[in-house]
Amino acid sequence: MKHRFTLLLVLLLSVISVKGQDYLDDIMFQSFGWDEYSQSRHTSEGGFYEYYNSRAGNLKAIGFDMIWLPPPSASTGGVGYFPTELYNFSQTSWGSEAQLKKMLANMNARGLYPIADVVANHRSGTTGWVDFTNPAWGCETICSNDDAASASYVGCRPSGAPDTGMEFGGSRDMDHTNLTVQNGYKEFLTRLKALGFKGWRWDVAKGFSASYFGNYINDSKPYYSVGEFWDGDVNALKTWINGTYSGGATISGAFDFSLYYAMSAIMVTSTSQTATNNYSGLNWSGNMAGLAGQYGFSEKAVTFVDNHDTFVHGSAFLGSNIPKAYAYILTHPGIPCVFAPHYYGGTYAKDGVTRNYGAGYASAINKLMAIRKATGINAYSNVTIDKSESGLYAAYIKKNASDTEPVVAVKIGPYSWTPSLGTGWILSASGTDYVVWTKTAINVAPTITITPSSSKNVSGTNVTVTISASDDSGNAPTIRYTLDGSEPTVSSPLYSSSFTVNSNTTVKAVAFDNLGLSSGVVERAYTFETPRNIVVRFKPPTTTPNWPSPKIHYWNYSPTNALPAANWNTPIDMTADVDNPGWFKYTFPSIIQVSFLFRDGNATGTLGQTKTGDIINVTQDTWYEWDPTNSLFVKQVSLSTDDLALNAKKVTLDILQNPALNGVIRVRYSNAKGGNLYLYDLSGKMLKTQKVSANSGDDTISVSNLQSGNYLLMLKSDQGMSVSKVIIK
């Protein structure tokens, strides 16, 4: 009876799966490695979100259909896997919420579907172990057997139900039997969808019962769902996937760790293992190895060649084994996933291990993706294994099992082999120990780049724009472009040489090869502004560490001649802000943009001890406070809704001229002894503060450097506070 039920469930899940076939031929791209935000390709272009926003069109044209993005919430870790405020999408290492929304909108418009990395297994407190905010949850939401139950700290104790999965150290395990937790994560997924995310990648899928994942999936109905159920046992993967069925039309997929470890055992030699070079491990009773080779599960198997965790393990693929492994997963069933460090290259470190991927393997991967797309290989394609022995794996792949002829032949391993089934084979891709043949010529989409990156510039200056493109044919592609933000087509102006812009301009460009294949659209935005003073304020740490006299270090400022070059060995002092005890300030004169960090002056520059993280591309007066729970160790101060709710009647604040005239706000107030006026924009950012001159009376506030719009003015004194809306024209 048990076997009959299992077979019935598999058949039922297969029927459910075929209803959503949009993703069957998809290729996923993991857009980040560990500490990806610190890679120079991102910091030089305004951050991670800006980098991928400008490339969305080209990534889609090259062959990617889904892009797995890092956790988008505020977190105690730079990469985002220790989330604090789930609903805070601005205080991250990746960029602002506005940048995130812009990037997601562009990706969706290009058909590149964003997959959010969802960390639902655990949360960290905002400042301590259990103080959850945004949303605010109590200790009844923490599993009773969480490690906080026996720890020494100030705060409530875990009082939820026992964990329904594996315990996770370092952060609080959430009790998913609790309705507050369930509703909170459902709301979180709703907000992610509103931002523009289409699907989910679930972190720590062993952390709680699969049925709760199914509950969240059924409620949110993602385009695709995949869980990090880290287990090399294919039956364990199948059990977890089946467990996510909750009566809806969608179940989750899982990363194919069983295939990953099978490939690694054959190809990888490290300090912890020796490569067998015996490809019989990829032949499971005549079927493809791993979850992807299991009946009814191939579309739920996300195959991969390392990720942001495995890349430092002894199983990790290095050197020529990287393209060889991609030659396997990109020609076989499943949903293949490409790892950004493999694609772009670079140096990455984690847990004391450093990996250098050089310039990456984009060219080889692009060719293999083009083969998959041109031949129609998908999650359910059919594999016939011809050889699987020491030194050699060879197989034929049919697009569909019912087809007469295979569309791809692949050889992996050092020994020779050529396809003999059928005729008309063309060698379409090759590298160290791999060859791929097809029966049709393969055309790879051109790549295209606009330089410089998007930027803010000084009014009256020029930016020289260059567009370049390349194609695997060796012939120069034709480039078309627009300057008005519209989509370029084959009829748009032909690019022939660099040009200059000196007013707000969005440049979009597309390249076509000699067969008419498009690169997809890429874009850059250049804005021009009048320089002004930018004042930044900082409230430094006063315990451990203790910075009694904080310094500042800056770079990447515009205009480039506005400031003297900052020298790390010559710390730049901030001055005490006499109007705001405990705060320090620094004025950048006549600039429009600057990047900086705060430091204590120590030459070592240790993050979280003697310096903060990098604060990128600031364009207005801002206030920052030391925050050891933030990945940058600093947070931008904002006006909370709680402050607004405290609007005390004892204090009065009237705007005498609204809208403000001639760059001046005129106010009248009472009961303002010891008070200060604070001006905020509608996002809650503090822009200006000014001490009042009397207990009651009139005052003026200069706002000539602010843009037109709506603002909030708050008067806070010993007697309470009052808030008024003010318009600046």
C-alpha positions in Angstrom: 0.0 0.0 0.0 2.9 2.4 0.8 4.5 1.9 -2.6 1.2 2.4 -4.3 0.6 5.7 -2.5 4.1 6.9 -3.3 3.6 6.2 -7.0 0.3 7.9 -6.9 1.8 11.0 -5.3 4.6 11.1 -7.9 2.1 10.9 -10.8 -0.1 13.6 -9.2 2.9 15.9 -8.8 3.9 15.2 -12.4 0.4 16.3 -13.6 0.6 19.4 -11.4 4.1 20.2 -12.8 3.2 20.1 -16.5 0.6 22.8 -15.9 3.4 25.3 -15.5 5.8 24.6 -18.3 7.0 28.1 -18.8 10.3 27.4 -17.0 11.0 23.9 -18.5 13.7 25.3 -20.9 14.9 28.0 -18.4 18.5 28.6 -17.4 19.1 30.2 -14.0 21.9 32.6 -13.1 23.1 32.9 -9.5 24.1 36.6 -9.6 26.4 36.6 -6.6 29.2 34.9 -4.8 30.2 35.5 -1.2 30.7 39.2 -0.4 29.8 39.9 -4.1 29.0 43.6 -3.3 32.7 44.2 -2.7 33.8 43.1 -6.2 35.3 46.0 -8.1 32.8 45.5 -11.0 30.0 46.6 -8.7 31.7 49.3 -6.6 32.9 51.0 -9.8 29.4 51.2 -11.2 27.4 52.4 -8.2 26.7 49.1 -6.6 25.3 45.6 -7.2 21.8 46.7 -8.2 23.0 49.3 -10.6 25.4 46.8 -12.2 22.7 44.3 -13.0 20.2 46.9 -14.0 22.4 48.0 -16.8 23.0 44.5 -18.1 19.5 42.9 -17.8 18.8 42.9 -21.5 22.1 41.4 -22.5 21.9 38.6 -19.9 18.5 37.6 -21.2 19.7 37.6 -24.8 22.7 35.5 -23.9 20.4 32.8 -22.5 19.5 33.4 -18.9 15.8 33.3 -18.0 15.8 33.5 -14.2 18.3 35.5 -12.0 18.7 34.4 -8.4 19.4 37.6 -6.4 20.7 37.8 -2.8 18.5 38.3 0.3 17.1 41.9 0.0 16.4 42.6 3.7 18.4 44.4 6.3 20.8 42.0 7.9 23.6 41.6 10.4 25.7 40.0 7.7 26.9 41.6 4.5 25.5 39.0 2.2 22.1 39.0 4.0 21.7 35.6 5.5 21.1 36.8 9.1 18.0 39.0 8.4 16.9 41.5 11.1 14.2 43.8 9.6 12.4 41.7 7.0 10.5 44.7 5.6 13.6 47.0 5.4 14.9 46.8 1.8 17.2 49.9 1.9 19.8 49.1 4.6 21.7 46.4 2.7 25.1 45.9 1.1 23.4 45.7 -2.3 21.9 49.1 -2.8 18.8 51.1 -1.9 15.1 50.1 -2.3 14.7 52.5 -5.1 17.6 50.9 -7.0 16.2 47.5 -6.3 12.8 48.4 -7.7 14.3 50.0 -10.8 16.5 46.9 -11.4 13.6 44.5 -10.9 11.3 46.5 -13.2 13.9 46.4 -15.9 14.6 42.7 -15.5 10.9 41.9 -15.8 10.5 44.0 -18.8 13.3 42.1 -20.5 11.9 38.7 -19.6 14.6 38.0 -17.0 12.7 36.8 -14.0 14.1 37.8 -10.6 14.2 35.0 -7.9 14.5 36.3 -4.3 16.7 34.5 -1.8 14.2 34.0 1.0 15.6 33.4 4.5 12.6 32.2 6.5 14.3 29.7 8.8 15.8 32.2 11.2 16.0 35.9 12.2 18.4 38.0 14.2 17.4 40.7 16.7 17.8 44.3 15.6 20.3 45.1 18.4 20.4 41.9 20.5 19.3 38.3 20.5 15.5 38.6 20.5 14.5 42.2 19.8 12.7 41.7 16.5 11.5 44.8 14.7 9.8 45.5 11.3 7.9 43.3 11.9 7.9 43.2 15.7 7.6 39.6 17.0 7.8 38.3 20.5 9.7 35.3 21.9 6.7 33.1 21.4 7.8 33.1 17.7 11.2 31.5 18.6 11.5 27.7 18.8 11.7 26.5 22.4 14.8 24.5 21.7 16.7 27.4 20.0 20.2 27.9 21.4 19.0 31.2 23.0 17.1 29.0 25.5 20.4 28.3 27.4 22.3 31.5 26.5 23.0 34.5 28.7 21.5 37.7 27.4 19.1 40.5 28.3 15.6 39.8 27.0 12.7 37.3 26.9 13.3 33.6 26.5 12.2 31.4 23.5 8.6 30.1 24.2 7.5 28.7 20.9 6.9 25.1 19.9 9.9 22.8 19.3 11.7 23.2 16.0 10.2 21.1 13.2 13.5 20.8 11.4 17.3 21.1 11.9 18.6 23.6 14.4 20.4 26.6 13.0 23.2 28.2 15.1 24.0 31.9 15.2 20.4 33.2 14.8 17.0 32.5 16.2 15.1 29.6 14.8 11.5 30.7 13.9 8.5 28.6 15.0 6.6 28.0 11.8 3.7 26.5 13.7 3.0 30.0 15.1 0.4 32.0 13.1 2.3 35.3 13.7 5.3 33.7 12.0 3.2 32.2 9.2 1.3 35.4 8.5 4.5 37.5 8.8 6.3 35.5 6.1 3.3 35.5 3.9 3.2 39.2 4.1 7.0 39.3 3.4 6.5 37.3 0.2 3.6 39.6 -0.8 6.0 42.6 -0.4 8.7 40.9 -2.4 6.2 40.3 -5.2 5.2 43.9 -5.0 8.8 44.9 -5.4 9.0 42.8 -8.6 10.3 39.4 -7.6 8.8 36.4 -9.4 10.0 33.4 -7.5 11.8 32.1 -4.4 15.1 30.4 -3.5 14.6 29.0 0.0 17.6 29.2 2.4 18.2 26.3 4.9 15.4 24.1 3.6 16.2 21.6 6.2 15.4 24.1 8.9 11.7 23.5 9.2 9.1 21.1 8.0 8.5 20.9 4.2 4.8 21.3 4.7 5.3 25.0 5.8 7.3 25.7 2.7 4.4 24.3 0.8 2.0 26.5 2.6 4.0 29.6 1.7 4.4 28.5 -1.9 0.7 27.8 -2.3 -0.1 31.2 -0.9 2.4 33.2 -2.9 2.2 31.2 -6.2 5.7 31.9 -7.5 6.9 31.5 -11.1 9.5 29.0 -9.7 10.6 27.8 -6.3 13.8 26.0 -5.3 15.0 25.0 -1.9 18.5 24.6 -0.5 17.9 21.1 0.9 21.6 20.4 1.3 21.8 16.6 1.0 23.5 14.3 -1.5 20.9 11.6 -1.0 18.6 11.7 -4.0 15.7 10.0 -2.0 16.0 12.7 0.7 15.7 15.4 -2.0 12.6 13.7 -3.5 11.0 13.3 0.0 11.4 17.0 0.7 10.0 18.0 -2.7 7.0 15.8 -2.2 6.6 17.3 1.3 6.1 20.8 -0.2 2.8 19.7 -1.8 0.0 21.5 0.0 -2.9 21.0 -2.3 -2.1 23.8 -4.7 -0.8 24.0 -8.3 2.9 24.4 -7.4 5.5 22.5 -5.5 9.1 23.4 -4.9 12.2 22.3 -6.8 15.5 21.6 -5.0 19.1 22.1 -5.8 20.5 18.8 -7.2 23.2 18.1 -4.6 23.1 14.4 -5.5 24.3 15.3 -9.0 26.8 17.9 -7.7 28.5 15.4 -5.5 28.5 12.7 -8.2 30.2 15.1 -10.6 32.7 16.3 -8.0 33.7 12.8 -7.0 34.7 12.1 -10.6 36.4 15.4 -11.5 37.7 17.1 -8.4 40.9 16.4 -6.5 41.4 18.4 -3.3 42.8 18.0 0.2 39.7 16.1 1.2 39.1 13.9 -1.9 40.8 12.4 -5.0 39.1 12.5 -8.4 38.1 9.0 -9.5 38.0 9.9 -13.2 35.5 7.1 -13.5 32.4 8.4 -15.3 30.3 5.4 -14.4 29.2 7.5 -11.5 27.1 9.5 -14.0 25.2 6.4 -15.2 22.5 5.4 -12.8 21.1 2.2 -14.3 21.0 3.8 -17.7 19.6 7.1 -16.5 21.2 10.5 -15.9 22.7 10.8 -12.4 21.1 12.8 -9.6 17.7 14.2 -9.0 17.5 15.3 -12.6 17.6 11.7 -13.7 14.7 10.6 -11.5 11.3 10.1 -13.2 8.9 13.0 -12.5 11.6 15.2 -10.8 13.8 16.6 -13.6 12.0 19.9 -13.8 12.3 20.3 -10.1 16.1 19.6 -10.2 18.2 22.7 -10.3 21.6 21.5 -11.4 24.7 23.5 -10.5 28.5 23.7 -10.4 29.1 25.3 -7.0 27.4 28.2 -5.2 28.3 30.8 -2.6 28.7 28.1 0.1 30.2 25.1 -1.7 32.9 27.0 -3.5 35.2 26.9 -0.5 34.7 23.2 0.2 36.8 20.3 -0.9 34.2 19.4 -3.4 34.5 22.7 -5.3 35.3 22.8 -9.0 38.4 24.7 -10.1 40.2 25.5 -13.3 39.3 23.5 -16.4 36.9 21.4 -14.4 34.5 24.4 -14.3 33.6 24.5 -18.1 33.8 20.7 -18.2 31.1 20.5 -15.6 29.0 23.1 -17.3 29.3 21.1 -20.5 27.5 18.4 -18.6 24.6 20.3 -16.9 23.9 22.6 -19.9 23.4 19.7 -22.2 21.4 17.5 -19.9 17.9 17.6 -18.3 17.1 19.7 -15.2 17.1 23.5 -14.7 20.8 24.4 -15.0 22.2 27.2 -12.8 25.3 29.3 -13.6 27.4 30.7 -10.8 28.4 34.4 -11.2 32.1 34.0 -10.1 32.5 31.2 -12.7 31.0 33.5 -15.3 32.6 36.9 -14.5 35.7 35.7 -12.7 37.3 37.4 -9.7 38.7 36.6 -6.3 36.4 35.4 -3.6 37.1 34.4 0.0 35.1 32.8 2.8 36.0 30.8 6.0 39.7 31.4 5.4 39.6 29.9 1.9 40.3 32.1 -1.2 39.4 31.2 -4.7 40.6 33.0 -7.8 38.6 32.5 -11.0 40.7 34.7 -13.2 38.8 36.4 -16.0 36.0 33.8 -15.7 34.5 31.4 -18.3 31.8 33.6 -19.8 32.7 32.7 -23.4 32.6 29.0 -22.9 29.4 29.2 -20.9 27.7 31.4 -23.5 28.5 28.9 -26.2 27.0 26.0 -24.1 23.9 28.0 -23.3 23.5 28.9 -27.0 23.6 25.2 -27.8 20.9 24.4 -25.2 18.7 27.2 -26.5 19.2 26.4 -30.2 18.6 22.7 -29.9 15.6 23.0 -27.5 17.1 20.9 -24.7 14.9 21.3 -21.6 14.2 19.8 -18.2 12.6 16.7 -19.7 14.9 16.0 -22.6 16.0 12.4 -23.1 19.5 11.1 -22.5 21.0 8.0 -24.0 24.3 7.2 -22.4 26.8 5.6 -24.9 29.9 5.4 -22.7 30.4 5.8 -18.9 33.7 4.4 -17.9 37.2 5.4 -16.7 38.2 8.5 -18.5 35.1 8.8 -20.7 31.5 9.8 -20.6 29.5 10.1 -23.9 25.8 10.6 -24.5 23.2 11.6 -27.0 20.4 14.0 -26.1 17.0 14.1 -27.7 14.9 17.2 -27.3 11.9 14.9 -26.6 11.9 11.2 -25.8 9.6 10.5 -28.7 12.0 12.1 -31.3 13.8 9.9 -33.8 17.1 11.7 -33.8 19.2 13.2 -31.1 20.0 16.9 -31.3 23.2 16.9 -29.2 26.1 14.6 -28.6 28.5 15.3 -25.8 31.9 13.8 -24.7 33.4 14.5 -21.3 36.8 13.1 -20.1 40.3 12.8 -21.5 39.6 9.9 -23.8 38.6 10.2 -27.4 35.1 9.6 -28.8 33.0 10.8 -31.7 29.3 10.4 -32.3 28.3 7.5 -34.6 24.5 7.6 -34.2 23.2 9.4 -37.3 25.0 11.8 -39.5 25.5 15.5 -40.0 27.3 16.2 -36.7 29.0 19.6 -36.3 31.6 20.2 -33.6 30.0 23.2 -31.8 31.9 23.6 -28.6 35.1 22.2 -27.0 37.5 22.7 -24.2 39.8 20.8 -21.9 38.3 17.3 -21.7 34.9 18.1 -23.3 33.4 18.3 -26.8 29.8 19.1 -27.8 28.4 18.3 -31.3 25.1 19.5 -32.8 23.4 19.1 -36.2 22.9 22.8 -36.7 25.3 25.7 -36.6 25.2 27.6 -33.2 25.0 31.4 -33.0 25.9 33.1 -29.8 24.3 36.5 -29.1 26.6 39.5 -29.2 27.8 41.2 -26.1 27.5 44.9 -25.7 28.8 47.5 -23.3 28.2 51.3 -22.8 31.0 53.2 -21.0 31.3 55.1 -18.7 28.8 53.7 -16.1 25.8 55.7 -15.1 26.8 58.9 -13.3 25.9 62.2 -11.8 27.8 65.1 -13.4 28.3 68.8 -13.0 26.0 71.0 -15.1 28.0 72.6 -18.0 30.3 69.6 -18.4 30.4 66.9 -21.1 30.4 63.1 -20.8 32.0 61.2 -23.6 30.0 58.0 -24.3 31.4 54.9 -26.0 29.5 51.8 -27.1 31.3 48.6 -27.9 30.2 45.2 -29.0 31.7 41.8 -29.9 30.5 38.6 -31.4 31.8 35.0 -31.4 32.0 35.2 -35.3 34.8 37.7 -35.1 32.8 40.1 -37.2 31.9 43.5 -35.7 28.2 43.7 -34.8 26.1 46.6 -35.9 25.2 48.9 -33.0 21.9 50.9 -32.8 21.2 53.4 -30.1 18.8 56.0 -28.7 19.3 59.1 -26.4 15.7 59.7 -25.3 15.1 56.5 -23.2 13.2 54.7 -26.0 14.0 51.2 -27.0 16.5 51.0 -29.9 15.5 48.9 -32.9 17.1 48.1 -36.3 15.8 51.5 -37.5 17.4 53.5 -34.7 20.5 55.7 -35.4 23.6 53.7 -36.3 26.5 54.1 -33.8 29.8 54.8 -35.5 32.0 56.7 -32.9 32.0 58.1 -29.4 29.7 61.1 -28.7 29.2 63.6 -25.9 26.1 64.4 -23.7 25.7 67.4 -21.5 22.1 67.2 -20.3 20.1 64.5 -18.5 20.3 61.6 -21.0 19.4 57.9 -20.9 21.5 56.0 -23.5 20.1 52.7 -24.7 21.9 50.5 -27.2 21.6 47.1 -28.9 23.9 45.2 -31.2 23.0 42.9 -34.1 25.4 40.3 -35.5 25.6 39.5 -39.3 22.7 37.0 -38.9 20.5 39.6 -37.2 20.8 38.1 -33.7 20.3 40.7 -31.0 22.4 41.4 -27.9 19.4 42.6 -26.0 19.2 46.2 -24.8 21.7 47.7 -22.3 21.4 51.2 -20.8 23.1 54.0 -18.9 21.8 57.2 -17.4 23.7 60.4 -17.1 22.4 63.3 -15.1 23.7 66.8 -14.7 23.4 69.0 -11.5 24.7 72.2 -10.0 27.3 71.5 -7.3 26.3 72.3 -3.7 27.6 71.7 -0.2 26.8 68.2 1.2 27.0 67.9 5.0 27.2 64.4 6.6 26.8 63.8 10.3 27.9 60.8 12.3 27.3 59.6 15.8 30.3 57.3 16.6 30.5 54.4 19.0 31.4 55.3 22.6 31.9 51.9 24.3 33.6 49.1 22.4 34.9 50.4 20.1 35.2 54.0 21.3 35.8 56.7 18.8 36.0 60.0 20.7 37.2 61.9 17.6 35.9 60.2 14.4 37.6 60.8 11.1 36.3 60.5 7.5 37.8 59.1 4.3 36.3 59.8 0.9 36.7 59.0 -2.8 34.7 58.8 -6.1 33.5 62.4 -5.9 32.1 64.6 -8.6 33.4 67.0 -9.9 36.7 65.2 -9.7 38.6 68.5 -8.9 36.2 69.6 -6.1 38.2 68.1 -3.2 41.8 67.4 -2.4 42.6 63.8 -2.7 42.1 61.9 0.5 45.1 60.0 1.9 44.4 57.0 4.1 47.6 57.7 6.1 46.5 61.3 6.8 43.1 61.0 8.7 40.6 63.8 8.0 39.0 65.1 11.2 35.3 65.6 11.6 34.1 68.5 13.8 31.8 68.3 16.8 28.2 69.4 16.0 27.5 71.9 18.7 23.8 71.9 18.0 23.6 68.1 18.4 25.6 66.7 21.3 27.3 63.4 20.5 27.3 64.1 16.8 30.1 65.0 14.4 29.9 66.6 11.0 31.9 67.1 7.8 31.1 69.4 4.9 31.9 68.5 1.3 32.0 71.8 -0.5 30.6 72.3 -4.0 30.0 68.7 -5.0 27.1 66.6 -6.4 28.2 63.1 -5.3 30.7 61.5 -3.0 31.5 58.1 -1.4 33.0 57.8 2.0 33.5 55.9 5.2 33.9 56.8 8.9 37.0 55.7 10.8 38.8 56.2 14.1 42.1 57.1 12.4 43.8 53.8 13.0 45.9 52.8 10.0 44.7 49.1 10.1 41.2 49.9 8.8 39.5 46.9 10.3 35.8 46.8 9.5 33.6 47.1 12.6 36.6 48.0 14.8 38.4 51.0 13.3 36.2 51.8 10.3 32.7 51.5 8.9 31.8 50.0 5.6 31.7 52.0 2.4 28.8 54.5 2.0 28.4 54.8 -1.8 27.4 57.7 -4.0 25.8 60.1 -1.5 24.1 63.1 -3.1 22.5 65.0 -0.2 22.9 65.9 3.5 22.7 62.7 5.5 22.9 61.5 9.1 24.5 58.2 10.2 24.8 56.4 13.5 27.1 53.6 14.5 25.2 50.3 14.3 27.1 47.0 15.0 24.1 45.0 13.7 24.4 46.4 10.2 26.8 44.9 7.6 28.3 48.4 7.2 28.4 49.0 11.0 26.5 52.2 10.3 22.9 53.1 9.7 21.2 56.1 8.2 19.0 57.9 10.7 15.4 58.3 9.7 12.2 59.7 11.1 10.1 56.8 12.4 6.3 56.6 12.4 6.4 56.3 16.2 8.0 59.8 16.3 5.2 61.2 14.2 2.6 59.6 16.5 4.1 61.4 19.5 2.9 64.8 18.2 2.3 66.5 21.5 -0.3 69.2 21.8 1.8 71.2 24.3 4.2 72.2 21.4 2.9 74.3 18.5 4.5 74.7 15.1 3.0 76.8 12.3 4.3 77.3 8.8 3.8 81.0 8.1 4.4 80.7 4.3 3.5 77.4 2.7 4.9 76.9 0.1 8.1 78.3 1.3 9.2 81.5 -0.6 12.7 82.5 -1.8 14.4 79.4 -0.3 13.2 80.2 3.2 10.7 78.5 5.5 9.2 80.9 8.0 7.8 79.3 11.2 6.1 80.3 14.4 6.2 78.1 17.5 5.5 77.9 21.2 6.7 75.8 24.2 9.9 75.2 22.4 12.4 75.5 25.3 15.6 73.6 24.6 14.2 72.6 21.2 15.4 71.9 17.7 13.8 72.0 14.3 14.4 68.9 12.1 13.6 68.8 8.4 13.0 65.4 6.7 12.2 64.3 3.3 9.2 62.0 2.9 11.4 58.8 3.0 12.3 59.8 6.5 15.9 61.0 5.8 17.0 63.9 8.0 18.2 66.8 5.9 18.7 69.7 8.2 18.6 70.6 11.9 18.5 74.0 13.6 18.3 75.1 17.2 15.3 77.4 18.0 16.2 80.9 19.3 13.5 81.2 22.0 10.8 79.4 23.9 8.2 81.0 21.7 8.5 83.2 18.6 9.3 83.2 14.9 12.3 81.7 13.0 13.5 81.2 9.5 15.1 78.1 8.0 17.2 78.3 4.8 16.3 75.6 2.3 17.8 77.2 -0.9 19.9 74.1 -1.5 16.9 71.7 -1.5 14.9 70.5 -4.5 11.2 71.3 -4.9 8.8 68.9 -3.2 7.0 67.9 0.0 8.9 67.7 3.3 8.2 67.2 7.0 9.3 69.8 9.6 9.5 68.6 13.2 9.9 70.7 16.4 11.1 68.7 19.3 11.6 70.3 22.7 11.5 69.5 26.4 7.7 69.9 26.3 7.1 67.4 23.4 7.0 67.7 19.7 5.0 68.9 16.7 5.2 68.0 13.0 4.0 70.0 10.0 4.1 69.4 6.3 5.9 72.0 4.3 6.1 72.5 0.5 9.3 73.8 -1.2 9.0 75.3 -4.7 
